[in-house]
Amino acid sequence: MSQDEDELNPLAATAQREVVLVTGTAGSGKSVALHALEDAGFFCVDNLPPELLRDFIRVETEHGVRRMAIAVDVRTAGSLPHLGPVLDQLRAEGVVVRSLFLDATTTQLVTRFSETRRPHPLSKPVIDGDAHRALFEAIELERTLLAELRERSTVLDTSKLRPAQLRSWVRDLVGAEGSRLTLVFESFAFKRGVPLDADLVYDVRVLPNPFYIRELRVQTGLDAPVADYLQAQPEVGQMVDMIDGFVRHWLPSFEHDQRSYLTVAIGCTGGQHRSVYIVEQLARRFAGRVATLRRHRELAPAA
């Protein structure tokens, strides 16, 4: 492209620029995610109106900034309809844009607002009314306003995550280098709920449970004795093979669907043994095929 063309299109030289859009429901952990990205080297801005997005990227590009993270939510509700076209235009101009949508169950969001005593951005003063009901209504209105943006984004369920886990998962997501699709294997406990961001869910509670073996109870599927025990059970191998076969068969279709991430959730009773082991096995099998991440929701994050 000539110098004159560059001057006409100031974003034309941003092919290697990366922008992470952080959005989602209020109380879902956007501030934690933004801090994690800042620690990872991103230049971060909170609550930027969508109309200013292209100008912001242009200015920061001129200053030599290559990685930017921008939080957008219902605080700029009137501008949200402009966001989709702006993102499409940026991608067409060569800017690498990733949209990350943080969400949590309504019950969890209500609990968090009750604990922090902060008002919801869409809440109105409650006079002689039910404040609890008003908060539910504000959250549902927010979900409606953000529905289209959620469909265009990678969803991350923060309902059961500790802040350290959320920071780690956000860094993993933006650091994945899959050219087309990143495959995420996640273990979880059914007793704590199915992850909202799961695309495929498998129930492995029918398999032999190491929890009932005293010396294995306090260990996890990451420990060799538990792995050895499960590896010796024929039905465990059959389950892994069948999940592997299904995902492998349909993976090209998911890639063709222009997805950025596909989350395969494996659940057992406590999320400590069987689901953890199977996630590890599947992640190893697919590591050479696509960019692959593994998550263990019920395990404490590594120090």
MIKOL-407330 format. One line per 3 residues: number of its first residue (from 1); their letters; for each residue z, x, y of N, C-alpha, C. Coordinates in steps of 0.2 Angstrom, whole numbers, always signed. Each point is the difference from the previous one (the first is absolute). Example, Ala and Ser with C-alpha at 12.3 -4.5 7.8 and 13.67 -1.06 7.14 Angstrom:
1	AS	+39:+66:-28:+0:-4:+6:+0:+4:+6 | -4:-2:+5:+1:+4:+6:+3:-4:+5
***
This chain:
1	MSQ	+0:+4:-6:+0:-4:+6:+0:+4:+6 | -4:-1:+5:-1:+4:+6:+7:-1:+5 | +0:+5:+5:+6:-1:+4:+0:-6:+4
4	DED	-6:-2:+2:-1:-7:+4:+3:-6:-4 | -2:+0:-6:+2:-5:-5:+8:+0:-1 | +3:+6:+0:+7:+1:+0:+3:-3:+6
7	ELN	-3:+1:+5:+3:-3:+7:+0:-7:+0 | -5:-3:-3:-1:-7:+0:+5:-3:-5 | +1:+3:-5:+5:-2:-6:+6:+5:-1
10	PLA	+5:-1:+4:+5:+5:+0:+4:+1:-6 | -1:-5:-5:+4:+0:-6:-5:+2:-6 | -6:+2:+2:-5:+3:-5:+3:+6:-3
13	ATA	+4:+4:+3:+2:+6:-3:+6:+0:-4 | +2:-6:-1:+7:-1:-3:-1:-2:-8 | -5:+3:-3:-1:-2:-7:+6:+3:-4
16	QRE	+3:+5:+2:+6:+2:-4:+7:-2:+3 | -1:-5:+4:+7:-2:+3:+2:-6:-5 | +7:+0:+0:+3:-5:-5:+5:-4:+4
19	VVL	-1:-7:-1:+5:-5:+4:+3:-4:-6 | +6:+0:+0:+4:-5:-4:+3:-5:+4 | -2:-7:-2:+2:-5:+4:+6:-3:-4
22	VTG	+6:+0:+3:+6:-3:-3:+1:-7:+2 | +0:-5:-4:+2:-6:+2:+4:-4:-5 | +1:-6:+1:+4:-4:-5:+5:-5:+3
25	TAG	+4:-3:-4:+5:-4:+3:+6:+3:+3 | +3:-3:+5:+6:+3:+4:+5:+1:-5 | +4:+5:+0:+5:+2:-5:-2:+3:-6
28	SGK	-6:+1:-1:-3:+3:-7:+1:+7:+0 | +1:+4:+5:+1:+7:+0:-5:+4:+4 | -4:-3:+5:-5:+3:+3:+3:+6:+4
31	SVA	+6:+0:+3:+2:+6:+3:+2:+6:-4 | +2:-2:-6:+1:+5:-5:-6:+4:-2 | -5:-5:-1:-7:+3:-2:-3:+4:+5
34	LHA	+1:-2:+6:-3:+4:+6:+4:+7:+1 | +6:+0:-1:+4:+6:+0:-2:+5:-5 | -2:-3:-6:-2:+4:-6:-7:+3:+2
37	LED	-4:-3:+3:-7:+2:+2:+1:+5:+5 | +5:-1:+5:+1:+5:+5:+2:+7:-3 | +5:-1:-5:+2:+6:-3:-5:+4:-4
40	AGF	-5:-4:-2:-6:+3:-4:-5:+3:+4 | +1:+0:+7:-5:+3:+5:-5:-5:+3 | +2:-7:+0:-5:-4:+3:+3:-1:+8
43	FCV	-4:-2:+4:+2:-2:+7:+1:-7:+0 | +6:-3:+1:+1:-7:-1:+1:-3:+7 | -2:-7:+0:+1:-4:+5:+2:-7:-2
46	DNL	+5:-3:+3:+2:-7:-3:-2:-5:+5 | -3:-6:-3:-1:-6:+4:-6:+1:+5 | -5:+4:-2:-6:+1:+4:-5:-7:+0
49	PPE	-1:-2:+5:-5:-6:+0:-7:+2:-3 | -3:-4:-4:-6:+2:-3:-6:+1:+4 | +0:-3:+6:-5:+1:+5:+0:+8:+3
52	LLR	+6:+3:-1:+0:+7:+2:-1:+5:-5 | -1:-2:-6:+0:+4:-6:-6:+5:+1 | -6:-2:+1:-5:+5:+1:+1:+5:+5
55	DFI	+2:-2:+6:+2:+4:+6:+5:+5:-2 | +5:-2:-4:+6:+4:-2:-3:+6:-4 | -4:-2:-5:-3:+5:-5:-4:+5:+4
58	RVE	-4:-2:+5:-4:+4:+4:+4:+5:+3 | +5:-2:+4:+4:+4:+4:+4:+5:-4 | +3:-2:-6:+3:+5:-4:-5:+5:-4
61	TEH	-6:-3:-1:-5:+5:-3:-1:+6:+5 | -1:-2:+6:-1:+5:+5:+6:+5:+1 | +6:-2:-2:+5:+4:+0:+1:+4:-6
64	GVR	-4:-1:-5:+0:+4:-6:+4:-3:-6 | +2:-7:+1:+4:-3:-5:-5:-3:-5 | +2:+2:-7:-5:-2:-5:+3:-6:-4
67	RMA	+7:+0:-1:+3:-5:-4:+4:-5:+4 | -1:-6:+0:+3:-5:+5:+3:-6:-5 | +6:-2:+2:+3:-6:-3:+2:-5:+5
70	IAV	-3:-6:-1:+1:-5:+6:+3:-7:-4 | +6:-2:+3:+3:-6:-2:-2:-6:+4 | -3:-5:-4:-2:-6:+4:+3:-6:-4
73	DVR	+3:-5:+4:+3:-6:-4:-1:-6:+5 | +5:-5:-1:-1:-6:+3:+3:+0:+7 | +2:+6:+2:+2:+1:+7:-6:-1:+5
76	TAG	-6:+2:-3:-6:-1:+3:-4:-5:-3 | +3:-6:-1:-3:-5:-4:-7:-2:+3 | +0:-1:+7:-6:-2:+3:-6:+4:-1
79	SLP	+1:+6:-1:-5:+5:-1:-2:+1:-7 | +3:-2:-5:-1:+1:-7:-7:-2:-2 | -3:-5:+2:-7:-2:-1:-5:+6:+1
82	HLG	+1:+4:+5:-4:+5:+2:+0:+6:-5 | +6:+1:-4:+1:+6:-4:-5:+1:-5 | -2:-5:-4:-5:+1:-5:-6:+3:+2
85	PVL	-4:-3:+5:-6:+3:+3:+1:+7:+2 | +6:+1:+3:+1:+7:+3:+0:+5:-6 | +4:-2:-5:+0:+4:-6:-7:+2:-3
88	DQL	-4:-6:-1:-6:+1:-3:-5:+5:+4 | +1:-1:+7:-4:+4:+4:+2:+8:+0 | +7:+1:-1:+2:+7:-1:-2:+3:-6
91	RAE	+0:-4:-6:-3:+3:-6:-7:+1:+1 | -4:-4:+3:-7:+1:+1:-1:+6:+4 | +4:+2:+4:+0:+6:+4:+2:+6:-3
94	GVV	+2:+0:-6:+3:+6:-4:+7:+1:+0 | +4:-4:+3:+7:+1:+0:+3:-3:-7 | +4:+4:-3:+3:-2:-6:+6:-4:+1
97	VRS	+0:-6:-2:+5:-5:+2:+3:-3:-6 | +7:+0:-1:+4:-2:-5:+4:-5:+3 | +0:-6:-3:+5:-6:+2:+5:-1:-5
100	LFL	+7:+1:+2:+5:-1:-4:+4:-6:+2 | +1:-5:-5:+4:-6:+2:+6:+0:-4 | +6:+0:+4:+7:+0:-3:+2:-7:+0
103	DAT	+3:-2:-6:+2:-7:-1:+6:+0:-4 | +4:-6:+0:+6:-1:-4:+1:-7:-1 | +4:-2:-5:+1:-7:-1:+3:-3:+6
106	TTQ	-1:-7:+1:+3:-3:+6:+8:+0:-1 | +3:+0:-6:+7:+0:+0:+2:+7:+2 | -3:+5:-2:+2:+7:+2:-1:+1:+8
109	LVT	-5:-3:+3:-1:+1:+7:+6:-4:+3 | +1:-6:-2:+6:-3:+3:+6:+4:+0 | +2:+3:-6:+6:+4:-1:+0:+5:+5
112	RFS	-6:+4:+1:+0:+6:+4:+1:-2:+7 | -3:-6:+3:+1:-2:+6:+8:-2:+1 | +3:-3:-5:+7:-2:+1:+4:+6:+0
115	ETR	-2:+5:-3:+4:+6:+0:+0:+4:+7 | -6:+0:+2:-1:+4:+6:+1:-4:+7 | +0:-7:-1:+2:-5:+5:-6:+1:+6
118	RPH	-6:+3:-2:-5:+0:+5:-4:-6:-1 | -3:-3:+6:-4:-6:+0:-7:+2:-3 | -3:-5:-3:-7:+1:-3:-5:-1:+6
121	PLS	-5:+4:+0:-4:+0:+6:-3:-7:+2 | -1:-4:-5:-3:-7:+1:+6:-5:+1 | +6:+2:+0:+5:-5:+0:+1:-3:+7
124	KPV	+3:-6:+1:+1:-3:+6:+7:-1:+1 | +3:-1:+6:+7:-1:+0:+2:-7:-3 | +5:+1:-4:+2:-6:-4:+6:-4:+4
127	IDG	-1:-6:+2:+5:-4:+3:+2:-6:-4 | +6:+0:-2:+2:-6:-5:-4:-1:-6 | -3:+6:-3:-4:-1:-5:+2:+5:-6
130	DAH	-4:+0:-5:+2:+5:-6:-4:+6:+1 | +4:+5:+2:-3:+7:+1:-3:+3:-7 | +3:-2:-5:-2:+3:-7:-7:-3:-1
133	RAL	-1:-7:+1:-7:-3:-1:-5:+3:+5 | +2:+1:+6:-4:+3:+5:-3:+6:-1 | +4:+5:-4:-2:+6:-2:-5:-1:-5
136	FEA	+1:-4:-5:-5:-1:-5:-6:-2:+3 | +0:-5:+4:-6:-2:+4:-4:+5:+3 | +4:+5:+3:-3:+5:+4:-4:+5:-5
139	IEL	+3:+1:-6:-3:+5:-5:-6:-3:-3 | +0:-7:-1:-6:-3:-3:-6:+0:+5 | +2:-1:+7:-5:+0:+5:-3:+7:+0
142	ERT	+4:+5:+0:-2:+7:+0:-5:+1:-6 | +2:-2:-6:-5:+1:-6:-6:-3:+1 | -1:-6:+4:-6:-3:+1:-4:+4:+5
145	LLA	+3:+2:+5:-4:+4:+5:-2:+7:-3 | +3:+3:-5:-2:+6:-2:-4:+0:-7 | -1:-6:-2:-3:-1:-7:-7:+3:+0
148	ELR	-4:+0:+5:-7:+3:-1:+1:+8:+0 | +5:+2:+4:+1:+8:+0:+3:+2:-6 | +4:-4:-4:+3:+2:-6:-6:+0:-5
151	ERS	-5:-4:+0:-5:+0:-5:-5:+7:+1 | +0:+3:+6:-4:+6:+1:+4:+6:-1 | +7:-1:-2:+4:+6:+0:+3:+2:-8
154	TVL	+2:+6:+0:+4:+1:-6:+7:-2:+1 | +2:-4:-5:+7:-4:+1:+5:+5:-4 | +6:+1:+4:+6:+3:-3:+6:-4:+0
157	DTS	+2:-2:-6:+6:-5:+0:+7:+5:+1 | +3:-2:+5:+6:+4:+2:+7:-4:-2 | -1:-5:-3:+6:-5:-2:+6:+4:-3
160	KLR	-2:+4:-5:+5:+4:-4:+1:+7:+1 | -4:+2:+5:+0:+8:+2:+6:+2:+4 | +2:+6:-2:+5:+3:+5:-5:+4:+5
163	PAQ	+3:+1:+6:-4:+4:+5:-3:+6:-2 | +4:+4:-4:-3:+7:-3:-6:-2:-4 | +0:-5:-4:-5:-2:-5:-6:-2:+5
166	LRS	+1:-4:+5:-6:-2:+4:-3:+6:+3 | +4:+4:+3:-3:+6:+3:-4:+4:-5 | +2:+1:-6:-4:+4:-5:-6:-4:-2
169	WVR	+0:-6:-1:-6:-4:-2:-5:+0:+6 | +2:-1:+6:-5:+1:+5:-3:+6:+1 | +4:+6:-1:-3:+6:+0:-5:+1:-6
172	DLV	+1:-3:-6:-4:+1:-5:-7:-4:+1 | +1:-6:+3:-6:-4:+1:-5:+3:+5 | +3:+3:+5:-5:+3:+5:-2:+6:-2
175	GAE	+3:+4:-5:-2:+6:-2:-5:+0:-6 | +0:-6:-3:-5:+0:-6:-7:+1:+3 | -4:+4:-5:-7:+2:+2:-5:-3:-4
178	GSR	+1:-6:-2:-5:-4:-4:-6:-1:+4 | -6:+1:-2:-6:-1:+4:-2:-7:+0 | +2:-4:-5:-1:-7:+0:+6:-4:-1
181	LTL	+4:+1:-5:+6:-4:-2:+5:+4:-2 | +6:-1:+2:+6:+3:-3:+4:-5:-4 | +1:+2:-7:+4:-4:-5:+7:+2:+1
184	VFE	+4:-6:+1:+7:+1:+0:+4:-3:-6 | +4:+4:-4:+4:-3:-5:+7:-1:+2 | +3:-5:+0:+7:-2:+2:+4:-3:-5
187	SFA	+6:+3:-1:+5:-3:-5:+5:-4:+4 | +2:-5:-3:+5:-5:+3:+4:-4:-5 | +5:-3:+3:+5:-4:-4:-2:-7:+1
190	FKR	-1:-4:-5:-1:-7:+1:+6:-4:+3 | +6:+3:-1:+6:-3:+2:+1:+0:+8 | -4:+5:+3:+0:+1:+7:-7:-3:+3
193	GVP	-4:-3:-4:-6:-3:+3:-6:+4:-1 | -6:-3:+0:-6:+3:-1:-3:+2:+7 | -2:+6:+1:-3:+3:+6:-5:-4:+3
196	LDA	+1:-2:+7:-5:-4:+3:-7:+3:+0 | +0:+7:+0:-6:+4:+1:-4:+1:-7 | +2:-3:-5:-3:+1:-7:-6:-3:+0
199	DLV	-5:+3:-3:-7:-3:-1:+0:-2:-8 | +3:+4:-4:+0:-2:-7:+7:+1:-2 | +3:-4:-4:+7:+0:-2:+0:+0:-8
202	YDV	+4:+4:-3:+1:+0:-7:+7:+0:-2 | +2:-4:-5:+7:-1:-2:+1:+4:-6 | +4:+5:+0:+1:+4:-6:+7:-1:-3
205	RVL	+3:-6:+1:+7:-1:-2:+0:-1:-8 | -6:-1:-3:+0:-2:-7:+0:+7:-4 | +0:+5:+3:+1:+7:-3:+7:+2:-2
208	PNP	+1:+4:-5:+7:+3:-1:+3:+3:+6 | +6:-2:+1:+4:+2:+6:+5:+5:-1 | -2:+6:+3:+5:+6:-1:+7:-1:+3
211	FYI	+1:-6:+4:+6:-1:+4:+5:-1:-6 | -2:-3:-6:+5:-2:-5:+2:+6:-4 | -3:+6:+1:+3:+6:-3:+4:+4:+5
214	REL	+6:+1:-2:+6:+2:+4:-2:+6:+4 | -3:+5:-4:-1:+7:+3:-6:+0:+5 | -4:-6:-1:-6:+0:+5:+1:-5:+6
217	RVQ	+5:-4:+0:+1:-5:+5:+0:+3:+7 | +4:+6:+1:+0:+2:+6:-6:+4:+3 | -4:+1:-5:-6:+4:+2:-6:-5:+2
220	TGL	-6:+3:+2:-5:-4:+2:-7:+2:-4 | -5:-3:+1:-6:+1:-3:-3:+7:+2 | +3:+3:+5:-2:+7:+2:+3:+5:-4
223	DAP	+5:-1:-4:+4:+4:-4:-3:+1:-7 | -1:+6:-2:-3:+2:-7:+3:-5:-6 | +7:+0:+0:+2:-4:-6:-2:-7:+0
226	VAD	-1:-4:+6:-2:-6:+0:-8:-1:-1 | -3:+5:+2:-8:+1:-1:-1:+1:-7 | +4:+4:-3:-1:+1:-8:+1:-6:-4
229	YLQ	+5:-4:+2:+2:-6:-3:-6:-5:+0 | -2:-1:+6:-5:-5:+1:-7:+2:-3 | -1:+7:+1:-6:+2:-3:-1:-1:-8
232	AQP	+6:+0:-3:+1:-1:-7:-1:-7:-2 | +0:-5:+4:-1:-7:-1:-7:-2:+0 | -3:-2:-6:-7:-2:+0:-3:-5:+5
235	EVG	+5:-5:+1:-2:-6:+5:-1:+3:+7 | +4:+5:+2:+0:+3:+7:-7:+3:+1 | -2:+4:-5:-7:+3:+0:-5:-5:+1
238	QMV	+0:-6:-4:-5:-5:+0:+0:-3:+7 | +6:-1:+3:+0:-3:+7:-3:+4:+5 | +1:+7:+0:-3:+4:+5:-7:+0:-1
241	DMI	-3:+0:-7:-7:+0:-1:-3:-6:+3 | +3:-6:-1:-3:-6:+2:+0:-1:+8 | +5:+3:+3:+0:+0:+7:-5:+5:+3
244	DGF	+0:+5:-3:-5:+5:+2:-7:-2:-1 | -2:-4:-6:-6:-3:-1:-2:-5:+5 | +4:-4:+2:-1:-5:+5:-2:+3:+7
247	VRH	+5:+4:+2:-1:+3:+6:-7:+4:+1 | -1:+4:-6:-6:+4:+0:-6:-4:+0 | +0:-5:-3:-6:-5:-1:-2:-3:+7
250	WLP	+5:-2:+4:-1:-4:+6:+0:+5:+6 | +2:+6:-1:+1:+5:+6:-7:+0:+4 | -5:+1:-3:-7:+0:+4:-1:-6:+4
253	SFE	+2:-6:-2:-1:-6:+3:+5:+0:+7 | +6:+2:-1:+5:+1:+5:-3:+5:+6 | -3:+5:-3:-3:+5:+5:-6:-3:+4
256	HDQ	-4:-4:-4:-6:-3:+3:+3:-5:+5 | +6:-3:-1:+2:-5:+5:+3:+3:+7 | -1:+7:+0:+1:+4:+7:+8:+0:+1
259	RSY	+4:+0:-5:+7:+0:+0:+2:+7:+2 | +6:+1:+4:+2:+7:+1:+6:+1:-5 | +3:-5:-2:+6:+1:-5:+0:-5:-5
262	LTV	+2:+2:-6:+1:-5:-6:+7:+1:-3 | +4:-5:+1:+7:+1:-2:+1:-3:-7 | +2:+4:-5:+1:-3:-7:+8:+1:-1
265	AIG	+3:-6:+0:+8:+0:-1:+2:-1:-7 | +4:+4:-2:+3:+0:-7:+7:-2:+0 | +2:-6:-3:+7:-2:+1:+4:-1:-7
268	CTG	+6:+2:+1:+4:-1:-6:+7:-3:+3 | +5:+0:-4:+6:-3:+2:+4:+3:+6 | +1:+7:-1:+4:+3:+5:-4:+5:+4
271	GQH	-7:+1:-2:-4:+5:+4:+2:+7:-1 | +3:+2:-5:+3:+7:-1:-3:+3:-6 | -2:-3:-5:-2:+3:-6:-8:-1:-2
274	RSV	-1:-6:-3:-7:-1:-2:-5:+0:+5 | +1:-4:+6:-5:+0:+5:-1:+7:+3 | +5:+4:+1:-1:+6:+3:-4:+5:-5
277	YIV	+2:+0:-7:-4:+4:-4:-7:-2:+0 | -2:-7:+0:-7:-2:-1:-4:+2:+6 | +4:-1:+6:-4:+2:+6:-2:+8:+0
280	EQL	+5:+4:-2:-1:+7:-1:-6:+1:-5 | -1:-3:-5:-5:+1:-5:-7:-2:+3 | +0:-6:+3:-6:-3:+3:-2:+5:+6
283	ARR	+4:+2:+4:-2:+4:+6:-3:+7:-3 | +3:+3:-5:-3:+6:-3:-7:-2:-3 | -1:-5:-3:-7:-2:-3:-5:-1:+6
286	FAG	+2:-3:+5:-5:-1:+6:-1:+5:+5 | +5:+5:+0:+0:+5:+5:-7:+4:+1 | -4:+1:-5:-6:+3:+0:-6:-4:+2
289	RVA	+1:-7:+0:-5:-5:+1:+0:-2:+7 | +6:-1:+4:+0:-2:+7:+6:+2:+3 | +1:+0:+6:+6:+2:+3:+5:-5:-2
292	TLR	+6:+3:-2:+5:-4:-4:+7:+2:+3 | +4:-6:+2:+7:+1:+2:+4:-4:-5 | +6:+3:+0:+5:-4:-5:+7:-1:+5
295	RHR	+2:-6:-2:+7:-2:+4:+5:-3:-5 | +6:+1:+1:+5:-3:-4:+5:-3:+5 | -1:-7:+1:+4:-3:+5:+8:+0:-1
298	ELA	+2:+0:-7:+7:-1:-1:+3:+7:-1 | -3:+6:+1:+3:+6:-1:+1:+3:+7 | +5:+4:+1:+2:+3:+6:-6:+5:+2
301	PAA	-2:+0:+6:-5:+5:+2:+2:+7:-1 | -4:+5:-1:+2:+7:-1:+2:+3:+6 | +5:+4:+0:+3:+3:+6:-5:+5:+3
***
